[in-house]
Amino acid sequence: MKWERIRIAVMLAPTLLVISILFFGSLLYGFLQSLGYNPNIGATDINFDAYLRVMFSEEFSGRFWSGLTLSLWVAFCSTFVSAAIAIFVALLLRRTFFGKKLAVFFFQLNLPIPHLVIAVGMIMLFSQSGLVSRMLGELGLVTSPRDFPALTKDAYGIGIILAYIWKEVAFFGIIVLAILQSLGEDYEAVAQSLGANRWQRFRTVTLPLIMPGLMSASIIVFAFTFGSYEVPRILGVGYPKMLPVMSLDFFLNPDLNARAEGMALSMIIAFIVLVLIFIYMYITARTVRKD
Protein backbone atom coordinates (compact mmCIF):
# COMPACT_ATOMS: atom_id res chain seq x y z
CA MET A 1 0.00 0.00 0.00
CA LYS A 2 2.80 2.41 0.87
CA TRP A 3 4.65 1.79 -2.40
CA GLU A 4 1.38 2.13 -4.32
CA ARG A 5 0.85 5.59 -2.84
CA ILE A 6 4.43 6.56 -3.69
CA ARG A 7 3.96 5.32 -7.25
CA ILE A 8 0.76 7.34 -7.67
CA ALA A 9 2.45 10.44 -6.23
CA VAL A 10 5.40 10.07 -8.62
CA MET A 11 3.08 9.64 -11.59
CA LEU A 12 1.05 12.74 -10.66
CA ALA A 13 4.06 14.89 -9.76
CA PRO A 14 4.98 16.14 -13.29
CA THR A 15 1.44 17.26 -14.09
CA LEU A 16 0.88 18.82 -10.68
CA LEU A 17 4.24 20.58 -10.89
CA VAL A 18 3.41 22.18 -14.25
CA ILE A 19 -0.07 23.21 -13.08
CA SER A 20 1.31 24.62 -9.81
CA ILE A 21 4.02 26.63 -11.57
CA LEU A 22 1.55 28.07 -14.08
CA PHE A 23 -1.09 28.85 -11.44
CA PHE A 24 1.04 30.24 -8.62
CA GLY A 25 3.47 31.87 -11.04
CA SER A 26 0.63 33.74 -12.75
CA LEU A 27 -0.88 34.65 -9.38
CA LEU A 28 2.45 36.01 -8.14
CA TYR A 29 3.05 37.93 -11.37
CA GLY A 30 -0.43 39.46 -11.20
CA PHE A 31 0.02 40.39 -7.55
CA LEU A 32 3.35 42.09 -8.27
CA GLN A 33 1.79 44.05 -11.12
CA SER A 34 -1.05 45.11 -8.82
CA LEU A 35 1.62 46.54 -6.52
CA GLY A 36 2.96 48.64 -9.38
CA TYR A 37 5.89 46.40 -10.29
CA ASN A 38 6.18 46.31 -14.08
CA PRO A 39 9.78 46.35 -15.36
CA ASN A 40 8.51 46.54 -18.95
CA ILE A 41 7.64 50.20 -18.42
CA GLY A 42 10.34 50.93 -15.86
CA ALA A 43 8.05 50.71 -12.82
CA THR A 44 9.93 48.93 -10.03
CA ASP A 45 8.53 50.61 -6.90
CA ILE A 46 6.32 48.41 -4.73
CA ASN A 47 3.23 50.20 -3.37
CA PHE A 48 -0.52 49.90 -2.92
CA ASP A 49 -1.38 52.94 -5.02
CA ALA A 50 -3.41 50.91 -7.54
CA TYR A 51 -5.65 49.49 -4.80
CA LEU A 52 -6.13 52.94 -3.28
CA ARG A 53 -6.93 54.52 -6.65
CA VAL A 54 -9.42 51.82 -7.57
CA MET A 55 -11.29 51.85 -4.26
CA PHE A 56 -11.01 55.42 -3.01
CA SER A 57 -10.03 57.84 -5.77
CA GLU A 58 -12.62 60.26 -7.10
CA GLU A 59 -12.07 58.94 -10.63
CA PHE A 60 -12.60 55.21 -10.00
CA SER A 61 -14.22 54.68 -6.58
CA GLY A 62 -17.79 55.17 -7.78
CA ARG A 63 -17.34 52.65 -10.57
CA PHE A 64 -15.62 50.18 -8.24
CA TRP A 65 -18.22 50.13 -5.48
CA SER A 66 -21.15 50.05 -7.91
CA GLY A 67 -19.39 47.25 -9.81
CA LEU A 68 -18.74 45.32 -6.59
CA THR A 69 -22.38 45.69 -5.55
CA LEU A 70 -23.58 44.52 -8.96
CA SER A 71 -21.16 41.57 -8.95
CA LEU A 72 -22.32 40.41 -5.51
CA TRP A 73 -25.97 40.91 -6.48
CA VAL A 74 -25.62 38.90 -9.70
CA ALA A 75 -23.62 36.11 -8.04
CA PHE A 76 -26.01 35.80 -5.08
CA CYS A 77 -29.22 35.85 -7.14
CA SER A 78 -27.85 33.46 -9.75
CA THR A 79 -26.69 31.00 -7.10
CA PHE A 80 -29.77 31.16 -4.87
CA VAL A 81 -32.40 30.97 -7.62
CA SER A 82 -30.52 28.25 -9.54
CA ALA A 83 -30.22 26.14 -6.39
CA ALA A 84 -33.90 26.60 -5.52
CA ILE A 85 -35.08 25.61 -9.00
CA ALA A 86 -32.67 22.67 -9.11
CA ILE A 87 -33.90 21.32 -5.76
CA PHE A 88 -37.53 21.56 -6.88
CA VAL A 89 -36.87 19.82 -10.21
CA ALA A 90 -34.61 17.17 -8.62
CA LEU A 91 -37.34 16.27 -6.12
CA LEU A 92 -39.69 15.71 -9.05
CA LEU A 93 -37.19 13.78 -11.16
CA ARG A 94 -36.19 11.32 -8.45
CA ARG A 95 -39.65 9.79 -8.57
CA THR A 96 -40.38 6.86 -10.85
CA PHE A 97 -42.57 7.81 -13.81
CA PHE A 98 -42.93 7.09 -17.50
CA GLY A 99 -40.34 8.99 -19.54
CA LYS A 100 -38.09 9.74 -16.57
CA LYS A 101 -34.85 9.11 -18.49
CA LEU A 102 -35.97 11.46 -21.26
CA ALA A 103 -36.94 14.14 -18.72
CA VAL A 104 -33.55 13.88 -16.98
CA PHE A 105 -31.83 14.08 -20.38
CA PHE A 106 -33.61 17.31 -21.32
CA PHE A 107 -33.02 18.74 -17.83
CA GLN A 108 -29.27 18.24 -18.22
CA LEU A 109 -29.15 19.06 -21.93
CA ASN A 110 -27.60 22.51 -21.61
CA LEU A 111 -24.86 21.37 -19.21
CA PRO A 112 -22.13 21.13 -21.91
CA ILE A 113 -23.22 24.34 -23.65
CA PRO A 114 -20.69 27.16 -23.08
CA HIS A 115 -21.79 30.25 -21.17
CA LEU A 116 -20.89 32.35 -24.21
CA VAL A 117 -23.50 30.52 -26.30
CA ILE A 118 -26.10 31.01 -23.56
CA ALA A 119 -25.36 34.75 -23.50
CA VAL A 120 -25.71 35.06 -27.28
CA GLY A 121 -28.94 33.05 -27.07
CA MET A 122 -30.27 35.51 -24.48
CA ILE A 123 -29.57 38.41 -26.84
CA MET A 124 -31.26 36.68 -29.79
CA LEU A 125 -34.32 35.63 -27.78
CA PHE A 126 -34.97 38.18 -25.03
CA SER A 127 -33.49 41.50 -26.14
CA GLN A 128 -35.91 44.27 -27.15
CA SER A 129 -35.15 43.44 -30.79
CA GLY A 130 -35.06 39.68 -30.20
CA LEU A 131 -37.31 36.87 -31.32
CA VAL A 132 -39.66 36.88 -28.31
CA SER A 133 -40.31 40.65 -28.42
CA ARG A 134 -41.02 40.50 -32.17
CA MET A 135 -43.41 37.57 -31.73
CA LEU A 136 -45.28 39.38 -28.96
CA GLY A 137 -45.42 42.48 -31.15
CA GLU A 138 -46.90 40.47 -34.03
CA LEU A 139 -49.48 38.95 -31.68
CA GLY A 140 -50.42 42.41 -30.41
CA LEU A 141 -49.43 41.65 -26.82
CA VAL A 142 -47.05 44.62 -26.88
CA THR A 143 -47.46 47.78 -28.93
CA SER A 144 -44.01 47.39 -30.45
CA PRO A 145 -40.87 45.35 -29.73
CA ARG A 146 -39.49 48.46 -28.06
CA ASP A 147 -42.13 48.12 -25.31
CA PHE A 148 -40.82 44.67 -24.36
CA PRO A 149 -39.17 44.72 -20.90
CA ALA A 150 -35.40 45.25 -20.98
CA LEU A 151 -34.19 41.80 -19.96
CA THR A 152 -30.73 42.32 -21.46
CA LYS A 153 -28.38 45.28 -21.29
CA ASP A 154 -30.08 46.48 -18.10
CA ALA A 155 -28.49 48.23 -15.13
CA TYR A 156 -29.69 45.60 -12.63
CA GLY A 157 -28.06 42.66 -14.40
CA ILE A 158 -31.36 40.82 -14.94
CA GLY A 159 -30.21 39.40 -18.28
CA ILE A 160 -26.92 38.26 -16.74
CA ILE A 161 -28.75 36.58 -13.86
CA LEU A 162 -31.18 34.83 -16.22
CA ALA A 163 -28.30 33.57 -18.38
CA TYR A 164 -26.52 32.13 -15.35
CA ILE A 165 -29.74 30.56 -14.03
CA TRP A 166 -30.39 29.03 -17.45
CA LYS A 167 -26.95 27.47 -17.33
CA GLU A 168 -26.38 26.63 -13.66
CA VAL A 169 -29.70 24.96 -12.83
CA ALA A 170 -28.49 21.82 -14.61
CA PHE A 171 -25.20 21.88 -12.68
CA PHE A 172 -27.00 22.09 -9.35
CA GLY A 173 -29.54 19.57 -10.54
CA ILE A 174 -27.15 16.72 -11.29
CA ILE A 175 -25.53 17.13 -7.87
CA VAL A 176 -28.79 17.27 -5.91
CA LEU A 177 -30.36 14.48 -7.95
CA ALA A 178 -27.35 12.22 -7.43
CA ILE A 179 -27.50 12.81 -3.66
CA LEU A 180 -31.24 12.17 -3.49
CA GLN A 181 -31.00 8.96 -5.50
CA SER A 182 -28.13 7.67 -3.36
CA LEU A 183 -30.03 8.38 -0.13
CA GLY A 184 -33.35 6.88 -1.15
CA GLU A 185 -36.58 7.77 0.64
CA ASP A 186 -36.21 5.74 3.84
CA TYR A 187 -35.42 8.74 6.06
CA GLU A 188 -38.43 10.65 4.77
CA ALA A 189 -40.63 7.60 5.22
CA VAL A 190 -39.60 7.42 8.87
CA ALA A 191 -40.38 11.12 9.33
CA GLN A 192 -43.74 10.64 7.64
CA SER A 193 -44.57 7.75 9.95
CA LEU A 194 -43.91 10.10 12.88
CA GLY A 195 -46.48 12.56 11.56
CA ALA A 196 -44.31 15.00 9.60
CA ASN A 197 -46.01 16.68 6.65
CA ARG A 198 -44.33 17.23 3.27
CA TRP A 199 -42.80 20.60 4.19
CA GLN A 200 -41.54 19.30 7.56
CA ARG A 201 -39.96 16.28 5.87
CA PHE A 202 -38.18 18.53 3.40
CA ARG A 203 -37.02 21.05 6.02
CA THR A 204 -35.88 18.62 8.71
CA VAL A 205 -34.77 15.58 6.67
CA THR A 206 -34.14 16.19 2.97
CA LEU A 207 -32.55 19.64 3.12
CA PRO A 208 -29.97 18.79 5.83
CA LEU A 209 -28.99 15.65 3.90
CA ILE A 210 -28.39 17.49 0.62
CA MET A 211 -26.90 20.60 2.24
CA PRO A 212 -23.19 19.54 2.14
CA GLY A 213 -23.32 18.88 -1.60
CA LEU A 214 -25.49 21.94 -2.13
CA MET A 215 -23.02 24.14 -0.26
CA SER A 216 -20.11 22.86 -2.33
CA ALA A 217 -21.97 23.53 -5.57
CA SER A 218 -23.07 26.96 -4.32
CA ILE A 219 -19.50 28.03 -3.58
CA ILE A 220 -18.40 26.89 -7.04
CA VAL A 221 -21.27 28.69 -8.80
CA PHE A 222 -20.94 31.85 -6.70
CA ALA A 223 -17.20 32.03 -7.33
CA PHE A 224 -17.66 31.44 -11.05
CA THR A 225 -20.47 33.95 -11.54
CA PHE A 226 -18.65 36.52 -9.43
CA GLY A 227 -15.44 36.26 -11.47
CA SER A 228 -16.74 35.41 -14.94
CA TYR A 229 -16.22 37.84 -17.81
CA GLU A 230 -17.94 36.83 -21.04
CA VAL A 231 -21.60 36.86 -19.94
CA PRO A 232 -21.54 40.31 -18.27
CA ARG A 233 -19.53 41.68 -21.20
CA ILE A 234 -22.21 40.59 -23.67
CA LEU A 235 -25.33 41.20 -21.57
CA GLY A 236 -24.16 44.05 -19.33
CA VAL A 237 -24.26 47.82 -19.72
CA GLY A 238 -21.52 50.44 -19.79
CA TYR A 239 -22.33 51.51 -16.21
CA PRO A 240 -22.30 49.87 -13.78
CA LYS A 241 -19.91 47.17 -14.93
CA MET A 242 -19.17 43.98 -13.05
CA LEU A 243 -15.66 43.78 -11.62
CA PRO A 244 -14.26 41.24 -14.14
CA VAL A 245 -15.30 43.50 -17.03
CA MET A 246 -13.74 46.53 -15.33
CA SER A 247 -10.56 44.57 -14.69
CA LEU A 248 -10.09 43.56 -18.32
CA ASP A 249 -10.93 47.08 -19.49
CA PHE A 250 -8.06 48.36 -17.37
CA PHE A 251 -5.76 45.62 -18.64
CA LEU A 252 -6.57 46.35 -22.30
CA ASN A 253 -6.01 50.08 -21.87
CA PRO A 254 -3.28 51.31 -24.27
CA ASP A 255 -1.74 53.06 -21.27
CA LEU A 256 0.34 50.27 -19.70
CA ASN A 257 0.25 52.06 -16.34
CA ALA A 258 -3.44 51.14 -16.10
CA ARG A 259 -2.55 47.45 -15.86
CA ALA A 260 -1.82 47.91 -12.16
CA GLU A 261 -5.46 48.87 -11.56
CA GLY A 262 -6.64 45.91 -13.63
CA MET A 263 -4.49 43.50 -11.66
CA ALA A 264 -5.59 45.11 -8.39
CA LEU A 265 -9.20 44.42 -9.32
CA SER A 266 -8.30 40.83 -10.21
CA MET A 267 -6.62 40.36 -6.83
CA ILE A 268 -9.68 41.79 -5.06
CA ILE A 269 -11.90 39.32 -6.93
CA ALA A 270 -9.57 36.45 -6.02
CA PHE A 271 -9.47 37.56 -2.38
CA ILE A 272 -13.27 37.65 -2.09
CA VAL A 273 -13.56 34.19 -3.64
CA LEU A 274 -10.85 32.91 -1.29
CA VAL A 275 -12.74 34.28 1.72
CA LEU A 276 -15.85 32.44 0.56
CA ILE A 277 -13.90 29.20 0.25
CA PHE A 278 -12.54 29.57 3.79
CA ILE A 279 -16.05 30.27 5.09
CA TYR A 280 -17.29 27.12 3.36
CA MET A 281 -14.41 25.07 4.79
CA TYR A 282 -15.16 26.41 8.28
CA ILE A 283 -18.87 25.60 8.00
CA THR A 284 -18.11 22.13 6.64
CA ALA A 285 -15.58 21.37 9.38
CA ARG A 286 -18.02 22.60 12.03
CA THR A 287 -20.79 20.41 10.60
CA VAL A 288 -18.52 17.36 10.57
CA ARG A 289 -17.54 17.96 14.21
CA LYS A 290 -21.20 18.20 15.21
CA ASP A 291 -21.99 14.97 13.39
N, C-alpha and C positions, 0 to 999 in steps of 0.2 A: 504493500500500500504506500509506504514512504517513497519508494523508488518510482512508483506510478505518478505520484504527485510531483516529484522532481522532473520527471519526463514531460508532464503536461506543462509545467512552468517553463521549461527550456523551450518547448515548442511554441508557446505563446509569447515568449520574451521578445523576439524580433519585431513582431507586429505591434505589441504594446509599446515597445521602445520608440518606434517610428511615430505612432499616434501620440504618445506623450510628448515627444520633442516638438511635433507640429502644433499640438494644442497649447502646451505651456509656453513654448517659444513665442507663438503668436500672441498669447495673453500678456506675456512680459513685454513684448515689443509694443503692443497697443497701450499698455500701462505707462511705459516710458514716454511714448508720444503724447499721452494725455498730460504728462508732467512737463511738457514743453521740450523734451529731448528729441531733436530731429537733426542729426548731423548733415543731412542732405541740403539743408538751407542754412547751416551754420548755427543752429540753435542747440546749445549744449548746457544751458542753465536748467537746473531742476527746480520746479516751483508748482504751485497749485493754482496759478493764474487762470488756466482754462476752466477749471471747475468753478472758480469764483465768478468768472465772466458769464458762464452759462447759467448759473443759478441766481446770481444777484445783480448783474449789471443791468442798467436801464435798457440796453439794446436787446438783450437776450432773455432776461428773467421772465418776462411775461409769456413768451413763447414756450419756455421750458416748463413752467408750472402748469400752464394750460395743456401742454403736450403730455406731461406726467399724469395729470388728472384724466385726460382722455384715454391714455394707455391703460391705466388702472381700471377705468370704467369699462372699456371694451373687453379687457381680459377677464374681469369678474363676471360680467353679464354673459359672455360667451361660455365661460366654464360652468356657471351655475345653471343656466338654461339648458345647455347641452346635457349636463348630468341629469337634470330633472326629466327631460324628455327620454333620455336613454333608459333610465330606471323604469319609467312607465311602459315603454315599448318592450323592454326585456322581461318585465313581469307578464306581459301578454304572450310573448314568444316562447316562454319556457313551458307553457301548457301544450298538451298534445291535441292537435287539430289537423284536419285535412288541409294539405298544402303548406304545412309548417316549414319544410325545407325551402320551398320557393319564397315564402315570406322572409325567412332569415337571409336568403340570398339577396333579395331586393333591398333589405334593410342595410346590408353591408356593402352594397354595390358601389357606393361612391368612396369607399375606403382607399383604394389605390389611386384615385383621381387627385392630381396635384392641386394645391391651394390656388395656384395661378389660374388654372382652368375654371375653378369655382368662381373666382373673382370676375373673370371675363364673362362667365355665364350670368352672374348677377347683373352686370352692365347690360347684356343683351336682353335679359328678361325683364328686369325690374327698374331700369332707369326710366326717366320721364319720356324718353324717346324709344323705349324698349318694346318688346313684343307684347307684354301684358298691357301696358298703357294704351297701345294702339288698338288692341282687341277690345278693351273696355270703351275706348272712344268710338269704335265702329258699332258697338252694341248700344251706345247712347248712355252708358252708365256714368261716364264723365263727359263734360262738355268738350274737352279736347285733351290730347295726351299731356299737355302742359299742366292740367289740373290734377294729374295723378300725383299722389304723395311722393315726396323726395325720399326714396329708400336708398339711394346711392348718392355719393358726393354731398353728404349732409354733415353739418357741424357736430352732431351728436354720435356719429359713427354707427348709425343704425344699419347701414348696408354692410359695414365691416363685421358687425356682430352677427348679422344674418348669414353672411358667408361662412364665418367660423362655425356657427351652429350647424349649418348645412353639412359641413365637413366633419365636425368633431362628434356629432351624435353617434355616428357609426363606431368611432374609436371607443367612446364610453360604453356603447352597447355591447361590443364583443367581450369586454372585460366583465361587465356586470352579468351578462348572460352566462358566461363561462362559470362564474362564481355560483350563480343560482343553480345551474344544472349540476355542479359538483356537490352542492349541499343537499339537494333534494328538498322535499317538503315535510320531512318528519318533524322538524322543530316547530314549524307553523301548525302542524296537526296537533302537537301537544298543547300549544298555546290555545288553539281553538277548543280543544277538549276541556280546557280550564275556564272557558267562557269569554275569551278575547274575541272582539269583533275584527273585521278586516283591517281597519286602520290601526288598532292596537297591535295586531300581529305584525303589521309592517313596521310600526314605530319601535316596538320593543324586541322584535326577533329578526326580521329580514334586514332592516337598515343597519343595525350593529354588525351583522355578519358580513355585509358587503362593504362596510365602511373602509376597512384597510385598503382594499383594491380600489375603491372609489377615490380615496384620498391620494393614492399614488397617481392615478390617472388625472386627477384634478391638478396636482402640482405640475405634471408634464404639460397639460393643456394650457394652464395659466402661464407658465414660463414661455411656452411657444407663442401664444397669442400676444403676450406682452412684448416679446422681442422680435416678432416677425415683421418683415418689410414689405413683401410684394402685395399682399392684400390691402393694407392701408394706403399704399402708393397708388393703387388702381382705383380704389373706392373712396378714398379720403378727399378732403378739401385742402386748400392752401393754408387755411388757418381755422382751427388749431390742427397741428400735425402731431401724429404719434411720435414718440421718441426715436424709434428706429429710422423713420423717414427723415427726421431732423438730423440724426447722426450722419446718415449717408449724404445728405445735402451739404453738410459741413465738409465731409471728406472729399466730395467731388468739386468743391469750390476751387477755381483756378488759383486762388491765393493759398499757397501751401501752409501758411501760418494758421489757417482755419482748421487744419487737420487735428490740431490739439483739442479744439472744442468738440470735434466729431468723436475723437477717441475718448474724451472725458464723458460724453453722453453714453458711449458704448460701455464704459466701465461702470457707470451708474446703473445701467440696465442689468449688467452682469451681477452687480452687488445686490440689487433688489431680488433678483432670481435666486441668488445664493442664500439670502436671508430666508426666503420662502422654503428652500430646501432644508435649511437647518431647523426651521419651525416644524416642518413635516417630520424630520427625523426625531425631534424632541417629543412630538405628540405620539409617534409610533412607539418609541422606546417606553414612554409612560404607559401606553396602553398594554404593551407586552408585560411590563412589571405588574400592572393591576391583574392581568390574566393569570 
